[in-house]
Amino acid sequence: MAKEGAAFSPEPSEQMSLEGLDVNRLELLAVIWEAAESLTSTDTMKRVNGLERLVEFDAIRQLPLVAYLLATRLEEPDIELRTRIVRYLGSLINSDNFESNPAGRVKETLMVTLSNMRTRQIFGLLQVTVYDKTAEADVMDLLSCCSYAGSHLSEILSNRDLPQEIRKQAAFFIGQIGYLDALPVLERMTNRLETRGSEQDAVMLPVLQNAVQLLTAP
């Protein structure tokens, strides 16, 4: 697999660029379009290869449509591939140096798309952090683009049918990002668990208490 974020360096005779009007531009765009279409394939390896090709050509940083498409893949069925997508999107949102900074329109498109995330997409992000804890910073960057994420995280946190690890991650991000609209839910759950004091509650309670502390800190 190609390394994410690596620049693609074809031989000089085969050089293709998204900038300028060289004779290979249409050929390059056709390759990029085919790679983008691969992300919707039912075949996991085709989706993996599609992402790798888009990264090779740095298309996600240069084309708003490609960035938008990638942002719609937060429900990607393969958790490893979804994690790679999350990491790449996180690097775009959080890029802070000139050379790696995405074009303005690309970043704007990405942030607008992420601002419309709903419970399913946010649940998908939490699954990524359970699968790979080192992705927490990237997930936080993506969640921070959505001002309504607090209510969706509260919904996930309150659902006792969901895995405890997912619910713990929901509480964690509520506290870390500072979604004050979720505070009533956190306080109700904290009070209930403190009263019951079961062994299972002992796992969840510290996470809830910490989130409440963060949200109520002066």
N, C-alpha and C positions, 0 to 999 in steps of 0.2 A: 504494500500500500504506500502511496505517496505520503510524505510527511505534510501534515496540515500547515498551511501558511507558507510553504516553500515556494519560491519563485520558479516559474517554468523557464528554462533556458534552452530553446531549440538551437540547432545549428544555424549559423548566419544565413545560409541559403534558404532556410525554411522559416526565417523569422516572420512572425505574424504579430500584429499589434491592434489593440482596440482603438488606439489613437491614430490620427492621420487618415489618409485615404489611400493607403497602399493597395496593390492589386490583390492581396490575400485577405483583405478585410472581410469580404463576404464569406470566404471559406472558413475563416475563424469564427464568425458569428454562427455559421451553420453547425460547427463543431460544438460551440457553447450551447446552442439551442437543443441539440441532440442530448448533450449531457444533462441539461435542465429537465428535459422530458424523462430521462432515466430515473429521476427522483420519484416519479409517480408509478414506476413499474411495480408489479407484484413480486418480482424477483429481487430478493435482498441484495445479492451481489451486484445486480445492475444499478441499484440505488447507491450502493457503496462506490462503485466505479464512477457513477455520475457525479457524486460529490467530489471525488478525487480529481476529476477532470476540471470541474469548476474552480477548485482550489489551485490547480496547476496554472490555469490561465488568469488567476486573480480576478475572475469575472464577478465574484460576489462583492468585491470592493469597488467595482467600476460600473456595474449595471444595476440600477434600482430594481428592475423587474426580477433579476436573479436573487437579489437580497430579499425581496418580498416573498418569492417562492420558498426560499430556505426557511424564512420565519413562519411559514405555514406548515412546516414539517415537525412541529413540536409534539405531534402525536405519532411520530414514526414508530412503527411496531417493534423494530429491532432496537433494543435498549443501548447497545454499544454504538450503533450508528447515530441514534438520537443524542447520545452523550457527545459525540464528535460534533454534531450540528450545534448543540448548545455551547460548546467551547468556542466554536468558530464565531457564532453570533456574539458571544460575550466579548471576544477580542475586538470585534467591530465597534461595539457600544463603548468599550472602555479604552480604545486606542488613544494614546496620549503623546505620540511622537509624530513628527511630520511625515516621515517616510511610510509609516504603516497606517496613517490616518485615512479612513475611507472618504471618498468624495462626499461633499455635503449632501447632495440629493440622495445618495445611497443611505447615509446614516439617518436622514430625516424620514425616508420611506420606511426604514427598519423600525424606528422608534414609534412611528404612527401605527404600524402593523401590530407591534407588541403592546401598544396601549389598549388595543381591543381584545386582548386575551380574555378567555372565559375559563370556567372551572376545569374543563377537560384539558386545556393546554397547560394550565398551572399545575394540575395533578401530574401531567407528564413531566413537568420540570422537577417536581418533588421526587418522582420515581428515579430521576437521574441522580439526585443527590443521595438517595438511599443506595443506588448502585455504585456510585463513585463520589465519595465525600470530598475529593479534591475539586469537584466541579461546583462547590457551593458558591464561590466568588462569582463565577459566570452566571449562575442561576440568579444570584442576588442582583446582578446588573440588569438582567432581563426583567425580573419582577419589578424593579424600580421604575421601569418604563410605563408600568400600568398602575394608574392611581386607584383603580377599582380592585386591585389584587387582594386588598385586605378583606373585603367581603367574601371573595372566593376562597381565600385561605381559611376564613372563619367557618365557611360551609364545610370544607374538608375536615377541619379540626373537630367540628361538632358531630361528624358522622361516625358513630361507633362501629359501623360495619366495615370501615376501612382499616387497613393494617396500622398498628400502633406506630411503626416507624415513620409512615407517611404523615400521620397526625402530629407526631413530634416535630417533624421538619416544618410543617405548617406553622406551629407555634413558634419555632425558632425564627423563621423569616418574618413573622408578624412583629416580633420584638426587635430584631436586628434592623429592619427597614423602618419601623415606626408607624405602623398602620393603627392610628388611634381609634378608628371606627370599629376595630376588632376588640377593643378593651373590655366592653361589657361581656362578650362571650368568654374571654379569658378569665375574667373575675368570677363569673358564674361557675365555670368548670373548676377553677381552683378551689372555691368554697365547697363545692360538692365533693371533690376528691379529698380535701382535708378532713371533711366530716366522716367519710367512709373509711379511709385509711387502710384499704386493702393492699396486698402485696403488689398487685398489678398497678394500682394507682401510684405506688411509690416510684415507679419508673417514669410515669408521665408527669407527676406533680412538680418535680424540680424544673422541668422545661417550662411549664406554665408559669410557675412563680418567677422565674427569671425574665420571661417575656413581660409579665405584669410590671416587674421592677423597672425594666427598661422604658416601658411606656409611661410610667408615672414619675420617673426621675425628673427633678427640677431642671 
